[in-house]
């Protein structure tokens, strides 16, 4: 989507707005969580991907095994809560991009 925004004939402030939301999501996902498992501090991206692709979509066998392992530990509910908090921030970003997309489309039609 970044390449689409980059190439659209739209005002630079719209491109900048998209880039800001994208950067926010990437900073959020790249941030260390406060949780350590097996002496490894988890990043939010790892929590997100493990829950999304191992727990919800079952799209990745390794992630599924990791997800199942996490949920069998006392940290299972805490990790679940962390995923929900991460997802809430990502959903805010998605809604922001949805609104921006509507503005961009309206501008392209005019």
Secondary structure in CASP SS format (residue, H / E / C, confidence):
PFRMAT SS
TARGET T0000
AUTHOR 0000-0000-0000
METHOD secondary structure of the structure
MODEL  1
X C 1.00
X H 1.00
X H 1.00
X H 1.00
X H 1.00
X H 1.00
X H 1.00
X C 1.00
X C 1.00
X C 1.00
X C 1.00
X H 1.00
X H 1.00
X H 1.00
X H 1.00
X H 1.00
X H 1.00
X H 1.00
X H 1.00
X H 1.00
X H 1.00
X H 1.00
X H 1.00
X H 1.00
X H 1.00
X H 1.00
X H 1.00
X H 1.00
X H 1.00
X H 1.00
X C 1.00
X E 1.00
X E 1.00
X E 1.00
X E 1.00
X E 1.00
X E 1.00
X C 1.00
X C 1.00
X E 1.00
X E 1.00
X E 1.00
X E 1.00
X H 1.00
X H 1.00
X H 1.00
X H 1.00
X H 1.00
X H 1.00
X H 1.00
X H 1.00
X H 1.00
X H 1.00
X H 1.00
X H 1.00
X H 1.00
X C 1.00
X C 1.00
X C 1.00
X C 1.00
X H 1.00
X H 1.00
X H 1.00
X H 1.00
X H 1.00
X H 1.00
X H 1.00
X H 1.00
X H 1.00
X H 1.00
X H 1.00
X C 1.00
X C 1.00
X C 1.00
X C 1.00
X H 1.00
X H 1.00
X H 1.00
X H 1.00
X H 1.00
X H 1.00
X H 1.00
X H 1.00
X H 1.00
X H 1.00
X H 1.00
X H 1.00
X H 1.00
X H 1.00
X H 1.00
X H 1.00
X H 1.00
X H 1.00
X H 1.00
X H 1.00
X H 1.00
X H 1.00
X H 1.00
X H 1.00
X H 1.00
X H 1.00
X H 1.00
X H 1.00
X H 1.00
X H 1.00
X H 1.00
X H 1.00
X H 1.00
X H 1.00
X C 1.00
END
